[in-house]
């Protein structure tokens, strides 16, 4: 059931659990996440970066695939199709293409520009029934060519962004995209607490969910994080399972080269990751 993400995240914030956003990169990814969310009776957010959207043939292709698969697989749990780290033009394109949620990432712009553009996207998206995520304080690491230094967001800037009418907010608290380095200092919980207080209880988003220790994840949920993004971890387990299948020569046995067989171990690995993360976030049986 395709919906925007506002209601599921309000419930998550009130219930002290988080919804997983699992980024999708192809048909197998999409099917794995949808089936596992249905199995776990968990609401879920399918994240699509602009690069992944382009790779899959365009935003309309992605929206049509997700809508058709949701129907054909008889998925009854709430599913949001969400643009991840969208540019202004990307958000407009996804609003037109049939997405149910968008993230406008203006964190690399001067704050007043970020604020003004976010306000415009909120007006466009809400008119069409989509939910909106905004970002302040860039997330560390690299995602689709966007490099963030891992800034700590300013609580007052967070308040101003929340007042634009956004539905949820990604605020940098020392989290990064990709694999965390050995010298990572951890999440800044003082900053998270200040942001949570200043934003009037709107759901907060933790990007870079891969590699954050479990105790930090649980503590951040207690302080208002209601959506946690997972992408790198699914990519890593998919690659490892595919590598194992080929290194064991299974692609050379019978019709093991058939893509349905070749990609099956990786798909199962993604399902297992979704199960583990959903259990950690507390999102099971919440649909």
N, C-alpha and C positions, 0 to 999 in steps of 0.2 A: 504494500500500500504506500504509494508515493505521497509524501507530505512535506511541508517545510519543517525546519528543525526547532522552531521556537517552543512549541508545546512540550516536546520530549525533553528539551533541555531545562525548561522551567521545572518540570517534574523531577528531573535528576538533581537539580540544585536543592529543591525542597526535601528530597529523599536521601540526600548525602551519598549519591553514587554518580558515576560518570558514564556517558555514552561514548563508545569508540567511534572515531572516524578512521576508516580504513581506506587508504587511497587505492584506486583501481587503475590498472594499466592495460588491461585487455579483457577479452571475454571470460577467460578462465578465472581471473582475479574477481571479476564481478559475480560470477556464478558461485564461486567459493564463499565469498562474503555473504551473499544473500541467503544461500542454503544454511550456512552456519548460524546466521542471525535468527532464521526461522526455527532451527533446531533448538536454539537456546532461549527462544521467546524473548529476544532482546531487540529493542529499537536500535537502528544503526544508521550511520552517515557514510555515504560513499563519497570520498573526496576525489576530485579530478583537478590536477594542476593544468595550467595552460599548455605545458609541453606534452602531458599525457593526452589531453584533448586533441591536440594536433596529430599526435602519433596514431590515435585511434580513428582518425579520419574527419575530425571536426566535432564541435559541440553538439550539433544536431544529430550526428551519428550516435554519439554517446547517450544523449537523452532518449533517442528512439530505442536503442539497445536495452537500456535500463528499464524503460517503461514496459517494453514487450517481454523482457525476461521476468520482471516482477509479476506480470500477469500470467505468463505461461507456466512459471514455477509455483503459482498460487501462493505467493508470499503475502502473509496476512499481518506481519509485524510492520510498524511504521519505518519507512525508509526515506531518508532525505538524500537528494542528489545535489552535491555542494561543490561549487568552484573553490579551489584552494589557492590562496595567494593570488587573487585576480587583480589584473590591471583595471583601470576604469573601463576601457573598451572591451576587455574580456568579460567584465560583469554585465555590461549592456548586451553583449552577444549571448551570454548564458541565460539572461532574463528572457530574451527572444527565443532561445533554442528549446526551452522547456525544462530547464533546471528548476529545482524547488528551493534552492538556497545559494547564496553567493558570499564569498569573502572578498571585500575590497581591501587590498593591502597598500595603504599609503604611507607605511612606516618609513620609507626612504625619502619621502617628500618633507619639506618644512611643515611643522605641525599645523599651521593655519591652513595650508593647502590640503593636507590630509583631512582636516576637519570639514572643510567646504566640500570636498569631493565625496567624503563619506555621507554627508547630509544629502547630496544629490542622488547617490546610489540608494540610500534608504527610501527616498521619495519614489524613485522608479520601481524598486523591488517591491515595496509594500503595496503599491497600486496594483501589482500583479499577484500578490499573495505569497511572495518569497520572503524568507528570513535572511537577515544580513549579519555577517561577522565583520568586525574591523580590527585593525592592529595598531598598537602603539608600542614603541620600544622594540627595535628589530630583533628577530629571533636569530641566534647565532648559526653559523654554518652556511651551507649553500643549498638552495632548492630552485631548480630550473633557472640557474644563472643569477638568481637574486641572492646576494651575499650579505649576511647580517653579522654584526660583531657580538651579538648576545648582550644587548643593552638591557638595563633595568628600567622598566617603564616608570614614568612619573605619575603619582597617584592623582594629581590634579588634572593632568592631561587625560588620564583614563576617565575621570569624572566628566570632562567636557565631551569626550567621544560618546560616553554612555548617554549623555543628554541629547544626542542627535537622533535617538530613537532606534539605535541598533538593537539586535536581539541577543547578541553575545559578543564577548570581547576577548581578543588574544592580546595579552600583555606580556612583554618580555620580563622574565624573572630569573635569567641566567640559563635558560634552556636553549638547546641548539638542535638543528637538523642533522641527521646522519649519526654516525657512531661517535660516542662521547670520548674525548681524549683522557688519558690517565690523570692529567693534572686538572681536570674539571673541578670547579669549586662547589658544585651542587646548586640546588635551587635556593633563592633568597626568599625565605618564608616571611620575614618582616615586611618586605616589599609587597608580597602577595596579600598579607593581612591588611595593609594600608589600602591597596587597590580594591580589595573586596569591600572594605568599609566605605570607600569614596564613591563606589559605583552603584550604590543602592540595591545591591542584591541581584544584579543581572548575572546570568551564567558566564563563567570565565573559561577560557580555552587554554590548554597546555599543548603547544606544538612540540615536536621532537620527542614523542613518547617512547621511542626506542632507546633502551639503555638507562632510563632513569630508575634508580633502585625502588623496589616495591614500597618500602616505608615512606619514601618521599612522595610517591604517587598517592598513597593513602592519606598522607598529611595534607597534600594539596587539595584533594577532594573535600576534606573536612573544612578547608578554607575557601570553598566556593568554586573550585574547578569542576565543571560539569561536562566537559568534552575534552577528550584526549586523542591526539592524532598519531596514528601509527602508519608508517610507510616503509622506512628502511628495513625494519625487521622482517616484513613480509617478503621484500625483495631478496634479503639474505637467505631466508629459509627456502624460498623457491629456487634460487640459484644452487644452493647446496644439495637439495634433493635431486635436481636435474643433473648436476655433476655426478652424483653417486650412481644414478641410473645409467649414465653413459659410460662411466669408468668401469662399471660392472659388466659392460658389454650387452646390456639388455636391449639396446636399440638394434642390435645385430641378430637377436633371437626372434625367429618367426617374423611377425609384422610389428616388431618392437619399435620400428622407425615411424609408425603411424603417429601423427601429432597427438591424437587422443590418448595414446599410450605414453608417448614421450613426455607429455606435459602433466600426466596424472599424478606422479609423485610430488611435484612442485605444488600442484593444486591442493593436494591433501595436507601438505606442510603449511600452506596458508590457512586452511581450515583450522588446523591445530593451534596456530598462533592466535587466530581470532577467538578460539575457545579460551585460551589462557588469558588473553588480555581482557576479555569480557568478564571472566571470573574475578580478575584482579580489580577491575573498575566497578564491579558490583552491578553490572547492567543486565544480568540474566533474569528471566521471568518478570521483566518490567514492562513488557509490551501489553 
